Amino acid sequence: MPVLPKICAFSDVGRHMIYELHEMQHAAFAPLRMLAETSAVFYVNPFSHFFHSPHKRTVSAGTELLLRLTQRYEKPAFALSTTVIDGEQVAVNETVVMAKPFCRLLRFERQCARRDPAVLVVAPMSGHHATLLRETVRTLLPEHEVYITDWIDARLVPVSSGAFHLDDYVAYVQEFIRLLGPDLHVLAVCQPTVPVLAAVALMSAADEPETPRSMILMGGPIDTRLNPTSVNTFAKSKPLAWFDSKLIQRVPYKYPGCSRRVYPGFLQHASFVAMNPDRHIDSHVDFYRHLVQGDEDGAETHRQFYDEYNAVMDLPAKYYLETVKTVFQDHALARGELVIRGIRVDPSTIRHTALLTIEGELDDICGRGQTEAAHDLCLNLPRRKRAHLVADGAGHYGIFSGRRFRETIYPRIRAFIRAQTSR
């Protein structure tokens, strides 16, 4: 959950009205967007005189770029209606297995008789929607029964549903694991590696029969004292009260979650962009050039990426602040001091759930060694039930999507799951 100071220095007078000002700004852009949409129609309609203008592509490119920079990006669909199994196309139905106030447990049900290992993908609750892991799910589907945590935008959750804490996150994961049974494999990407490890440790300590066969922890902040990144450093540079006063807002009246305290998605998006501003500027310049040059493939690649990247969600304030303090400031899990609902989390109680940790060589969000630290905590887990992988040349997003994930990382995950399933 990166937050950089350059986008957080709001005045004391206006900091509690940032959400309202953001809504006003979006409304103020409405006439400009309408003008851009009208202009675009003139230049794409073959019956318009403007269609034959030598500046047609330049104007069209400019209007589309303007529209994309000022529009709202809604939550994308997974759109995984089919998969290929043994060379044949198989239909996939997306169903809700369990609905909680802050999360839906989804199943991608394959319409075939084949029985494969079940995998629960625990998506991050850190700004982007679970659809960010679409390629992870797509890659798993041909050989696994796949479930995923689909976290709900906090601004859509009524205040009557109560608050959501880090303890609740762990409880949700435990409830999903118990529902799906003891033969389950749990895969956590980034932020949820901590609550997943905590959930499994608590279930192991209680000797619960539904404890999963394996957990795969990918690019997560198990111990951010190791090779700290700029994200880790900044999280420790301010007291928790600073994060509360500068970043937390109340949801405006127009949404179901009116008056709920949240860390708004648009502030998170600003921090994401602020981490690599030059890269995003260059990407939009290239997008404009693709449109002018008629390179529709290049333009469509940009659209697909930013349709997902720009779709963000609000986080419950309690959960966000507790994560900052517990994971990034106090390092509670790594120090053996994490307490969930009055019970101390002890990963050394894990003796049967196999552990695979995966890190990206070039990850600038979770540094090398931060995820691997889980092995030091699970000290009573037999060596044959452990494995670690460093993906050469992979950044943070590269460990769960892209060519390196498909060709290098996924085969290791598949082999690890099969090895534990056969025991």
C-alpha positions in Angstrom: 0.0 0.0 0.0 2.5 2.7 -1.1 2.1 6.2 0.0 4.5 8.9 -0.9 4.8 12.3 0.7 4.6 14.4 -2.4 0.9 13.7 -2.8 0.1 13.9 0.9 1.0 17.4 2.0 -2.5 18.8 2.3 -3.3 21.9 4.4 -4.9 21.5 7.8 -7.9 23.4 6.5 -8.6 21.3 3.5 -7.4 17.8 4.4 -10.9 16.6 5.7 -12.5 17.8 2.4 -10.3 16.1 -0.1 -12.9 13.5 -1.0 -15.5 16.2 -1.6 -13.1 18.3 -3.6 -12.2 15.2 -5.7 -15.9 14.7 -6.5 -16.3 18.4 -7.4 -13.3 18.2 -9.7 -14.7 15.3 -11.5 -18.0 17.0 -12.0 -16.2 20.2 -13.2 -14.6 18.2 -16.0 -18.0 17.0 -17.3 -18.4 19.8 -19.9 -14.9 19.3 -21.1 -15.4 15.6 -21.5 -18.7 16.3 -23.3 -16.9 18.6 -25.7 -14.2 16.0 -26.3 -16.8 13.3 -27.0 -18.6 15.5 -29.5 -15.4 16.4 -31.2 -14.4 12.8 -31.5 -17.7 12.0 -33.2 -17.1 14.6 -35.9 -13.8 13.1 -36.8 -14.8 9.4 -36.9 -18.1 9.9 -38.8 -17.4 9.4 -42.6 -20.3 11.7 -43.5 -18.7 14.6 -41.6 -16.5 17.1 -43.4 -14.0 16.8 -40.5 -13.5 13.1 -41.3 -11.4 14.1 -44.4 -9.3 16.6 -42.5 -5.5 15.9 -42.7 -5.5 16.5 -38.9 -8.1 13.8 -38.2 -5.8 11.4 -36.4 -4.1 14.1 -34.4 -7.4 15.5 -33.1 -8.9 12.1 -32.5 -5.8 11.0 -30.6 -5.9 14.1 -28.4 -9.6 13.8 -27.6 -9.2 10.1 -26.6 -6.2 10.9 -24.4 -8.1 13.7 -22.7 -11.1 11.5 -22.1 -9.0 8.7 -20.6 -7.2 11.1 -18.3 -10.4 12.6 -16.9 -12.8 9.6 -16.8 -13.7 7.3 -13.9 -12.6 3.7 -14.2 -15.1 1.3 -12.8 -14.2 -2.2 -11.5 -13.3 -4.4 -14.5 -14.9 -7.8 -15.1 -12.8 -11.0 -14.8 -14.2 -12.0 -18.2 -12.9 -15.6 -17.9 -15.7 -17.4 -19.6 -13.6 -20.2 -21.1 -10.4 -22.1 -20.6 -8.6 -24.8 -22.5 -8.2 -28.3 -20.9 -6.4 -31.1 -22.7 -6.7 -29.2 -26.0 -10.4 -28.6 -25.7 -12.3 -25.3 -24.9 -14.3 -25.6 -21.7 -16.9 -23.1 -20.4 -16.2 -21.4 -17.1 -18.9 -20.0 -14.8 -18.1 -17.3 -12.3 -20.2 -18.0 -9.1 -20.3 -16.5 -5.6 -19.6 -19.2 -3.0 -19.9 -16.9 0.0 -20.8 -13.3 0.5 -19.4 -11.3 3.4 -19.9 -7.5 4.0 -16.4 -6.7 2.7 -15.6 -9.6 0.4 -17.1 -12.1 -2.0 -15.6 -15.6 -2.3 -15.7 -16.3 -6.1 -15.3 -19.7 -7.8 -14.4 -20.1 -11.4 -16.3 -23.3 -12.1 -15.1 -25.3 -15.0 -17.8 -27.2 -16.9 -16.0 -30.5 -17.0 -15.7 -33.7 -14.9 -11.9 -33.4 -14.3 -10.8 -33.2 -10.7 -7.8 -31.0 -10.0 -6.3 -29.5 -6.8 -8.3 -26.6 -5.4 -6.5 -23.2 -5.1 -7.7 -20.2 -3.1 -6.1 -17.1 -4.5 -6.1 -14.4 -1.8 -6.0 -11.1 -3.6 -4.5 -8.0 -2.1 -6.8 -5.5 -0.4 -4.4 -2.6 -1.2 -6.0 -0.3 -3.7 -6.6 -2.3 -6.8 -9.5 -4.8 -7.4 -9.0 -8.6 -7.4 -9.2 -8.5 -11.2 -5.5 -7.3 -11.2 -4.9 -11.1 -10.7 -6.9 -12.0 -13.8 -3.9 -13.5 -15.5 -2.9 -15.5 -12.4 -6.4 -17.0 -12.4 -6.4 -17.6 -16.2 -3.1 -19.4 -15.9 -4.2 -21.6 -13.0 -7.6 -22.6 -14.5 -6.6 -25.4 -16.9 -5.1 -27.5 -14.1 -6.8 -26.3 -10.9 -10.2 -25.5 -9.3 -9.7 -21.8 -8.6 -11.3 -19.6 -6.0 -10.5 -15.9 -5.3 -11.2 -13.3 -2.7 -13.1 -10.4 -4.4 -12.7 -7.5 -1.9 -15.5 -4.9 -2.0 -14.9 -1.2 -2.4 -15.3 0.2 1.2 -17.3 3.2 -0.1 -20.0 0.7 -1.2 -20.3 -0.9 2.3 -22.9 0.8 4.5 -21.7 1.9 8.0 -24.3 -0.4 9.5 -22.0 -3.3 8.4 -19.5 -2.2 11.0 -15.7 -1.6 10.8 -13.2 -3.9 9.2 -9.9 -4.6 11.0 -6.8 -6.7 10.3 -8.3 -9.3 12.6 -11.3 -9.5 10.4 -9.1 -10.1 7.4 -7.5 -13.0 9.1 -10.9 -14.3 10.2 -12.3 -14.1 6.6 -9.3 -16.1 5.3 -9.8 -18.7 8.0 -13.5 -19.0 7.2 -12.9 -19.4 3.5 -10.2 -22.1 4.2 -12.6 -24.0 6.4 -15.3 -23.9 3.8 -13.1 -25.2 1.0 -11.6 -28.1 3.0 -8.3 -29.7 4.0 -7.1 -30.5 0.5 -6.9 -26.8 -0.3 -3.8 -24.9 -1.5 -3.7 -21.1 -0.6 -1.9 -18.6 -2.9 -1.4 -15.1 -1.5 0.0 -12.2 -3.6 1.7 -9.2 -1.8 -0.1 -7.7 1.1 -2.2 -10.8 2.1 0.9 -12.9 2.7 0.9 -11.7 6.3 -2.8 -12.4 7.2 -2.6 -15.7 5.3 0.5 -16.9 7.3 -1.2 -15.7 10.5 -4.5 -17.6 9.6 -2.7 -20.8 8.8 -0.5 -20.5 12.0 -3.6 -20.0 14.2 -5.4 -23.0 12.6 -2.2 -25.1 13.0 -1.9 -24.2 16.6 -5.5 -25.2 17.2 -4.9 -28.5 15.3 -7.8 -27.8 12.9 -8.5 -30.5 10.4 -9.1 -28.0 7.6 -5.6 -26.6 7.7 -4.5 -26.3 4.0 -2.0 -28.6 2.3 0.2 -25.7 1.2 0.5 -22.0 1.0 2.3 -20.1 -1.7 3.4 -16.6 -0.6 4.4 -14.2 -3.4 6.1 -10.9 -3.0 4.8 -10.1 0.4 6.0 -8.0 3.4 6.6 -10.8 6.0 9.6 -8.9 7.4 10.1 -5.4 5.9 13.3 -4.9 8.0 15.1 -6.8 5.3 16.3 -4.8 2.2 13.7 -2.1 2.8 12.3 -0.3 -0.3 11.2 3.3 -0.5 7.6 2.1 0.4 8.9 0.5 3.6 11.1 3.5 4.5 8.3 6.0 4.1 5.9 3.9 6.2 8.3 4.1 9.1 9.2 7.8 8.6 5.9 9.1 10.0 3.9 8.4 13.2 0.6 6.6 12.7 -1.3 9.8 13.6 0.2 11.4 10.5 -1.3 8.7 8.3 -4.7 9.1 10.1 -4.8 12.8 9.8 -3.5 13.2 6.3 -4.9 10.3 4.4 -8.1 9.1 6.0 -11.3 10.7 4.6 -15.0 10.1 5.0 -17.0 8.8 2.1 -19.3 11.4 0.6 -23.1 11.2 0.9 -23.7 9.9 -2.7 -22.3 6.5 -1.9 -23.8 3.6 0.1 -20.9 3.8 2.5 -21.6 7.5 3.3 -19.5 8.8 6.3 -17.4 5.6 6.5 -13.8 6.4 7.2 -11.6 5.2 4.4 -8.2 5.6 2.7 -9.6 6.7 -0.7 -8.7 4.9 -3.9 -7.8 8.1 -5.8 -5.2 8.9 -3.2 -3.7 5.4 -3.5 -3.7 5.8 -7.3 -1.8 9.1 -6.9 0.8 7.3 -4.8 1.1 4.5 -7.3 1.8 6.9 -10.1 4.1 9.0 -7.9 6.4 6.0 -7.5 7.3 6.0 -11.3 5.9 9.2 -12.8 8.3 9.3 -15.8 7.2 5.8 -16.8 3.5 6.7 -16.8 4.1 10.0 -18.7 6.1 8.1 -21.3 3.4 5.5 -21.6 0.7 8.1 -22.3 2.9 9.9 -24.8 3.5 6.6 -26.6 -0.3 6.0 -26.5 -0.9 9.3 -28.3 1.8 8.4 -30.9 0.2 5.0 -31.5 -3.2 6.6 -32.2 -1.7 9.2 -34.6 0.3 6.5 -36.4 -2.7 4.2 -36.6 -1.1 1.5 -34.5 -4.3 0.1 -33.0 -2.5 -2.9 -31.4 -0.1 -0.7 -29.4 -3.0 1.6 -28.4 -5.2 -1.3 -27.3 -2.4 -2.7 -25.1 -2.2 0.7 -23.3 -6.0 0.8 -22.9 -6.1 -2.7 -21.4 -3.4 -2.0 -18.9 -4.7 1.3 -17.7 -8.3 0.2 -17.6 -7.1 -2.1 -14.9 -4.4 0.1 -13.3 -6.7 3.1 -13.0 -9.6 1.2 -11.4 -9.0 1.6 -7.7 -11.0 1.0 -4.5 -11.3 2.6 -1.1 -9.9 0.8 1.9 -11.5 0.7 5.4 -9.5 3.1 7.6 -9.1 0.7 10.6 -7.7 -2.0 8.4 -5.3 0.3 6.6 -3.9 2.0 9.7 -3.6 -1.3 11.5 -1.6 -2.8 8.6 0.7 0.2 8.4 1.5 -0.1 12.2 1.5 -3.9 12.5 3.3 -4.9 9.3 5.4 -1.9 8.3 6.2 -0.1 11.6 6.2 -2.7 14.4 7.1 -5.8 12.2 4.9 -7.7 14.7 4.7 -11.0 12.8 8.5 -11.2 12.3 9.1 -10.3 15.9 6.7 -12.9 17.2 4.4 -10.2 18.6 1.4 -10.4 16.3 -1.8 -10.9 18.2 -5.1 -11.7 16.4 -8.2 -11.6 18.5 -6.3 -12.0 21.7 -4.2 -15.0 20.5 -0.5 -14.6 19.7 0.4 -15.9 16.2 3.2 -18.5 16.3 4.2 -19.7 12.8 6.5 -22.4 14.4 3.3 -24.4 15.1 3.0 -25.0 11.3 4.1 -28.6 10.7 2.0 -29.9 7.9 1.2 -27.0 5.6 4.0 -26.9 2.9 5.5 -23.4 2.2 6.6 -22.0 -1.2 7.9 -18.4 -1.2 8.4 -16.4 -4.4 10.2 -13.1 -4.9 11.0 -10.9 -7.9 14.7 -10.0 -8.4 13.7 -6.4 -9.3 10.8 -6.0 -7.0 10.7 -2.3 -5.8 7.8 -2.8 -3.5 8.8 -5.9 -1.5 12.6 -6.2 -1.3 14.6 -9.4 -1.6 14.4 -11.6 1.5 11.1 -10.0 2.9 9.0 -13.0 1.8 11.6 -15.6 2.2 11.7 -14.6 5.9 8.6 -16.8 6.3 10.9 -19.9 6.3 12.7 -18.6 9.4 9.4 -18.2 11.2 8.1 -21.7 10.2 11.1 -23.3 11.8 9.4 -26.6 12.6 8.3 -27.2 9.0 10.3 -30.1 7.5 12.8 -29.1 4.8 11.0 -31.4 2.2 7.9 -29.2 2.7 9.7 -25.9 1.8 10.9 -24.2 -1.3 11.9 -20.7 -2.4 12.1 -19.1 -5.8 13.7 -15.9 -6.9 12.4 -14.9 -10.4 15.2 -13.4 -12.4 14.4 -10.1 -14.0 10.9 -9.9 -12.5 9.5 -6.8 -10.8 6.6 -6.8 -8.4 3.9 -7.2 -11.0 6.0 -9.7 -13.0 5.7 -12.3 -10.3 2.0 -12.9 -10.9 1.5 -11.8 -14.5 3.3 -11.6 -17.8 5.7 -13.9 -19.7 8.0 -14.7 -16.7 5.0 -15.7 -14.6 3.6 -18.0 -17.3 6.9 -19.6 -18.4 9.0 -19.6 -15.2 7.0 -19.1 -12.0 3.8 -20.9 -12.7 5.5 -24.2 -13.6 7.2 -24.1 -10.2 3.8 -23.4 -8.5 2.1 -26.2 -10.4 4.9 -28.7 -9.5 4.9 -27.7 -5.8 1.1 -28.1 -5.5 1.2 -31.5 -7.2 4.0 -32.6 -4.9 2.0 -31.8 -1.8 -1.3 -33.2 -3.3 0.3 -36.6 -3.9 1.6 -37.0 -0.3 
